Amino acid sequence: MAAVIEERPEDVIYPEVMEAPRYSCALAGAYSTAVGIYGVVPILHSGLGCGIGQLFGQFYAGGQNAGGPQGGTSTPCSGLVEEHVIFGGEDKLRRLIKSSIELMQGDLYAVLSGCVPSLTGDDIESVVKEFREQAPIIYVKTAGFLGNSYEGYELFFEAVIDQLLNKLPIKKGLVNIFGVVPYQHIWWKGNLRAIKEDLQKLGLDVNIIFTEFSGLENLIKIPAAELNIVLSPWNGQRVAKKLEEKFGTPFITLPGVPVGPKQTTRLIQEVSQALNLPTEPVDELIAREERHSYRFEEYFGDVMILAFPQPYFSVVADAGTAVGIAQFLTNEVGYLPDKVIIDDGTPEENREEILRELKENLECVVKPEVIFDEDSHRIRENLKKGNSLVLLASSLEGPIASEFGCVIHVTVSFPSYNRLILDHNYAGYRGGLRLMEDIVSKYCGPL
Amino acid sequence: MRLYLRPILSLSVRAIFACFFINKYQADYYRLSLKSAHFEVAIVTKIRNIAIYGKGGIGKSTTSSNISAALSEEGYKVMQIGCDPKSDSTNTLRGGRFVPTVLDKLRSGKRIETNEIVHEGFNGILCVETGGPEPGVGCAGRGIITAIELLKQKKIIEEFSPDIIIYDVLGDVVCGGFAMPIREGVAEQVYTVSSSDFMSLYASNNLFKGIKKYSKSGGALFSGIIGNSINLPINEEIIQDFAANTKSTIAGFVPRSLTVAKAELQGKTTIEADPDSDQAELYRNLARKIISNESRYVPAPLGTDELKAWAESWYDRLLQHNKNQEQQDTEPVKSDLKYYELKPDSAKAKVK
């Protein structure tokens, strides 16, 4: 019996279904933000699956990272079942907070309430208030259906601002970094460290909030900052605006975490202008760092020209990462942009800015096709129509990159199941060098 | 590999479809034979599932309990299931006492025995209360879904095999939980208890919307409006006009009566407390009418604007009515209470 295989027409678009979106829910974003701050104990007020699901869907997908001592299977969870749906889960939450404070060591407890208590209307606030005397505790109403992981980041910080932060005297030279979402931006740890190191050379006290042992202290000193720096075209903007309204802290926005010398210089210049730093030492710093960085770029000059000079490349990533990588490869290495697919569900109002960065701020006659899409199926269909040798995308595109005519695939965005990412990053003056190492190493060898 | 697997897969898919069709035809066949048996022998061979909806406080529990009591007098084995977190639907069938609810038992975490959730009331009526959360917490809708699923799962209905089940359901069908009794496999016939108040008719209109939605997937159909708290002819006219506008019918009118209030204070239905009263006879007539009513249909709910326009049209007529009344009466009727004081228990059987 002959099998008949019907080929699906390539241009079929299914607007009502989405294949493998590249993020999780709002609860996941708030959860990973909590876990990203050392000493914060997340307390999940949700079904059990909400916790374990994020371990696989958010933490492991974010560069094969575990949740740490308070994340993953160690996270306290109220494990809501039908009984709590019908009768409410406040008692269960009360008992959970009590035992969590007793059993889990932490500097700050963060109750994250999921979909079920949001539907049944549990009064999280009053339960949490009962424990305010016993331990520093906040609550974040982060029903999964409120949005994606990026939304969870904003919700977490909004709760911190409302419930934890108080006005402080401004500390000269203190700046906060926002817009990097733990686990969701897979380079979060390394990116923040690299940016901190580069900005410290300006003599600034850089509060990156995440990864450092002084987690709660970092949170509390947020209002003391002279300036907030948002390293994303849209993530962290709401947080910065809220801080401006409440504490009067001004903020600047960059289109992404800077990759390589040009973008890092732009960051340094914008920060120093905003803080009115004396120009001479800043210019000296820029000259020194750029010289060093470009000297190192010369080392890969030959292999780049001999192997595949000026190839077309495509990027599939969140907005900030996509802009950073596309600008570096186009403006500093001379690669030709083919497609830039932004897969983080960027709100409409922020798209124009991203388009400008990816059209006007690319020093190349070839302009990329910019697509905002989160659906893995449609992303594949778009890549198939492309003409790139180099593909910088998520691990989902890895095994099938050759189908799109790409010879090199490097995982640079969420999810990253095929890459363990601990400290590695593409940020700052030397970040571009590390990106080139990763791309060209795929070509080199094997002997 | 794929090529070899495909035919096998498609064959198995076909087999599954074939099974589905056989089952569907068989089911239709059984249904047909059941129907014919029903008509030929003219006895109730199947449990009659009736849902009674209405706005909170409109008198649906009173009506339901009196209908249950009347039907039990006729010799039917009746089960009344109260679907309201207040869990007071069957109070007047049990001497004013609350019964432990299905969800109370579920919450206790212990094994549920059927005699703990099914309680015998007046004249052997089986009383069940789904129960629900305290006011202001949890999700009552989910509670009703869970309780009804538990009744199915425990095969409570099969165990007691009543002739008639009356579901007394709260409210405006505000969410999926309160629509549970009209979804497939629960009630087949729905009545709504409504006064001539606009908000009460609004609740009925919402119920119609729910029925319309679920009618496409085998849900319950509508059988009539039970007009309650009728004390003036104009109350009847309003409900009749609403029925005409929503392409629905009226199952009967129940006048306001002090007998009912008196019986309720004793924790009894009117039929139990004052069996010889006009009001008791009226409930008996209504019950008989309901049991013989085979009419089932999908009503035509009004849109929000249509409903508003309809209500406004009545507002003017009510104003005119009150004016006329004032002119006619030397002692104008000032309130419902006054009306009762003048004509205590003047209810006459209005069920046609």
Contacts between the chains, C-beta under 8 A, distances in Angstrom:
chain1	res1	chain2	res2	distance
A	1	B	7	4.9
A	3	B	3	4.8
A	3	B	4	7.7
A	3	B	6	4.1
A	3	B	7	5.6
A	4	B	6	7.9
A	5	B	2	7.7
A	5	B	3	7.6
A	5	B	6	6.7
A	82	B	142	7.3
A	82	B	146	5.9
A	83	B	106	7.1
A	83	B	107	5.9
A	84	B	138	7.6
A	85	B	138	6.8
A	85	B	139	5.4
A	85	B	142	4.9
A	86	B	103	6.1
A	86	B	107	8.0
A	86	B	132	6.8
A	86	B	133	5.7
A	86	B	138	5.1
A	86	B	139	5.9
A	86	B	140	7.6
A	86	B	142	5.3
A	86	B	143	4.2
A	86	B	146	6.2
A	87	B	103	7.6
A	87	B	107	6.3
A	87	B	133	4.6
A	87	B	134	7.5
A	87	B	137	6.7
A	87	B	138	4.5
A	87	B	143	7.9
A	88	B	133	5.9
A	88	B	134	7.7
A	88	B	137	3.5
A	88	B	138	3.8
A	90	B	137	6.9
A	119	B	139	6.6
A	120	B	137	7.3
A	120	B	138	5.2
A	120	B	139	4.5
A	120	B	142	7.8
A	121	B	136	7.8
A	121	B	137	7.2
A	121	B	138	8.0
A	122	B	137	7.4
A	123	B	137	7.9
